Amino acid sequence: MKCPRCSHLESRVVDSRYREAGAEIRRRRECEKCGSRFTTYERIEETTPLVIKKDGNRQPFDRNKILSGIKKACEKRPVSLDQMEGIVKKIEQHIQDQALSEISSSVIGEIVINELREIDEVAYVRFASVYREFKDITEFMDELKKLLETEERQNRSSRGRGKR
């Protein structure tokens, strides 16, 4: 494994731990040249589906690309890395459950949007504004109004249940 500090290719495993019920292994490594320690993750590589982009192009599914977009939306928000990883895992699980060889980027985007809506409204609006490519402030405001209406309905229904 290549050292992120000095790029030396030899390292030794210092510690290994199972994650996700054995589906992933976290390894602490130490570079044999500079002594730097770093972490790697090992998981079973499933058949990589292709993502069909809006323009019709296809590219391999890349969990890191999705996670990066989610991290940008959640920047300076109280959303943990575990919650962000959970969203990516739901997308991966959806692909596995459906045995998909191809998936539309719009399906991925909608899963992310729905999950972010439940976790953090600001991150949801950030992601939606980029993903849905709002043309102007009116489209952006319409999305915010929908969010507020949904929140009001949920508050009314939860107050109604409390009176029983």
C-alpha positions as CSV (number, residue, x, y, z in Angstrom):
1,M,0.0,0.0,0.0
2,K,1.5,3.3,-1.1
3,C,2.3,5.7,1.8
4,P,0.4,9.0,1.6
5,R,3.4,10.9,3.0
6,C,6.4,9.6,1.1
7,S,4.8,7.3,-1.6
8,H,6.9,4.3,-0.6
9,L,5.1,1.1,-1.5
10,E,6.0,-1.1,1.5
11,S,4.0,-0.8,4.7
12,R,3.2,-3.2,7.5
13,V,-0.2,-3.7,9.1
14,V,-0.1,-2.6,12.8
15,D,-3.8,-3.3,13.6
16,S,-6.9,-4.7,11.9
17,R,-10.5,-4.4,12.9
18,Y,-13.7,-5.6,11.4
19,R,-16.5,-3.1,10.6
20,E,-20.0,-3.5,9.3
21,A,-20.4,-7.0,10.6
22,G,-17.3,-8.2,8.8
23,A,-18.1,-6.7,5.5
24,E,-15.2,-4.2,5.8
25,I,-11.8,-4.3,7.5
26,R,-10.1,-1.2,8.9
27,R,-6.3,-1.5,8.8
28,R,-3.8,0.7,10.5
29,R,-0.5,0.7,8.6
30,E,3.0,1.9,9.1
31,C,5.3,2.9,6.3
32,E,8.5,1.0,6.4
33,K,10.5,3.9,5.0
34,C,9.3,7.0,6.9
35,G,7.3,5.4,9.8
36,S,4.2,7.4,9.0
37,R,0.9,5.7,10.1
38,F,-2.2,5.7,8.0
39,T,-5.6,3.9,7.8
40,T,-6.9,1.9,4.9
41,Y,-10.2,0.1,4.4
42,E,-10.8,-3.2,2.7
43,R,-14.2,-4.3,1.4
44,I,-15.5,-6.8,-1.1
45,E,-15.7,-5.3,-4.5
46,E,-19.1,-5.9,-6.0
47,T,-19.7,-5.7,-9.7
48,T,-19.5,-2.0,-10.3
49,P,-22.6,-0.7,-12.0
50,L,-22.6,2.1,-14.5
51,V,-24.1,5.5,-13.6
52,I,-26.2,7.0,-16.4
53,K,-25.6,10.8,-16.3
54,K,-28.0,13.4,-17.4
55,D,-26.3,13.8,-20.7
56,G,-26.6,10.1,-21.4
57,N,-22.9,9.3,-20.8
58,R,-22.1,6.3,-18.6
59,Q,-19.4,6.1,-16.0
60,P,-18.5,3.6,-13.2
61,F,-20.3,4.0,-9.9
62,D,-18.0,5.9,-7.5
63,R,-19.0,5.9,-3.9
64,N,-16.3,8.5,-3.1
65,K,-17.8,10.9,-5.6
66,I,-21.2,10.6,-4.0
67,L,-19.7,11.0,-0.5
68,S,-17.8,14.1,-1.6
69,G,-21.0,15.7,-2.8
70,I,-22.7,14.9,0.5
71,K,-19.8,16.2,2.5
72,K,-20.0,19.5,0.6
73,A,-23.7,19.8,1.4
74,C,-23.1,19.0,5.0
75,E,-20.1,21.3,5.5
76,K,-20.3,23.1,8.9
77,R,-23.5,21.3,9.7
78,P,-24.1,18.9,12.6
79,V,-24.1,15.8,10.4
80,S,-21.7,13.0,11.3
81,L,-19.5,11.2,8.9
82,D,-21.3,8.0,9.9
83,Q,-24.6,9.6,8.8
84,M,-23.1,10.6,5.5
85,E,-21.6,7.1,5.0
86,G,-25.1,5.7,5.8
87,I,-26.6,7.6,2.9
88,V,-23.9,6.1,0.5
89,K,-24.5,2.6,2.0
90,K,-28.3,3.0,1.3
91,I,-27.5,3.8,-2.3
92,E,-25.1,0.8,-2.5
93,Q,-27.7,-1.4,-0.9
94,H,-30.4,-0.2,-3.4
95,I,-28.1,-1.2,-6.2
96,Q,-27.4,-4.6,-4.7
97,D,-31.0,-5.3,-3.8
98,Q,-32.1,-4.5,-7.4
99,A,-29.1,-6.3,-8.9
100,L,-28.6,-3.2,-11.1
101,S,-25.9,-3.1,-13.8
102,E,-26.9,0.5,-14.5
103,I,-28.5,3.2,-12.4
104,S,-29.6,6.7,-13.3
105,S,-27.8,9.6,-11.6
106,S,-31.3,11.0,-11.0
107,V,-32.2,8.0,-8.8
108,I,-29.0,8.4,-6.8
109,G,-29.7,12.1,-6.4
110,E,-33.2,11.5,-5.2
111,I,-32.0,9.0,-2.6
112,V,-29.5,11.5,-1.3
113,I,-32.0,14.4,-1.3
114,N,-34.6,12.3,0.6
115,E,-32.0,11.1,3.2
116,L,-30.6,14.6,3.7
117,R,-34.2,16.0,4.1
118,E,-34.5,13.7,7.1
119,I,-31.1,14.5,8.6
120,D,-30.5,18.2,8.1
121,E,-32.7,20.7,6.2
122,V,-29.9,23.1,5.4
123,A,-27.7,20.3,3.9
124,Y,-30.8,19.1,2.0
125,V,-31.4,22.6,0.5
126,R,-27.7,22.9,-0.4
127,F,-27.6,19.6,-2.2
128,A,-31.0,20.2,-3.9
129,S,-29.9,23.6,-5.2
130,V,-26.9,22.1,-7.0
131,Y,-28.5,18.8,-8.0
132,R,-31.8,20.3,-9.3
133,E,-29.9,23.2,-10.9
134,F,-32.3,25.9,-9.9
135,K,-32.5,28.5,-12.6
136,D,-33.4,31.4,-10.4
137,I,-34.4,32.5,-6.9
138,T,-38.0,31.7,-7.6
139,E,-37.3,28.0,-8.1
140,F,-35.2,28.0,-5.0
141,M,-37.9,29.7,-3.0
142,D,-40.5,27.2,-4.3
143,E,-38.4,24.4,-2.9
144,L,-38.1,26.1,0.4
145,K,-41.9,26.6,0.6
146,K,-42.4,22.9,-0.1
147,L,-40.0,22.1,2.7
148,L,-41.8,24.4,5.1
149,E,-45.2,23.0,4.2
150,T,-44.0,19.5,4.8
151,E,-42.6,20.5,8.2
152,E,-45.9,22.2,9.2
153,R,-47.9,19.1,8.2
154,Q,-45.6,16.9,10.3
155,N,-45.9,19.3,13.3
156,R,-49.7,19.4,13.0
157,S,-50.0,15.6,12.8
158,S,-47.6,15.1,15.7
159,R,-49.5,17.6,17.9
160,G,-52.7,15.8,17.0
161,R,-51.4,12.4,18.2
162,G,-50.3,14.0,21.5
163,K,-53.8,15.0,22.4
164,R,-55.2,11.5,22.4
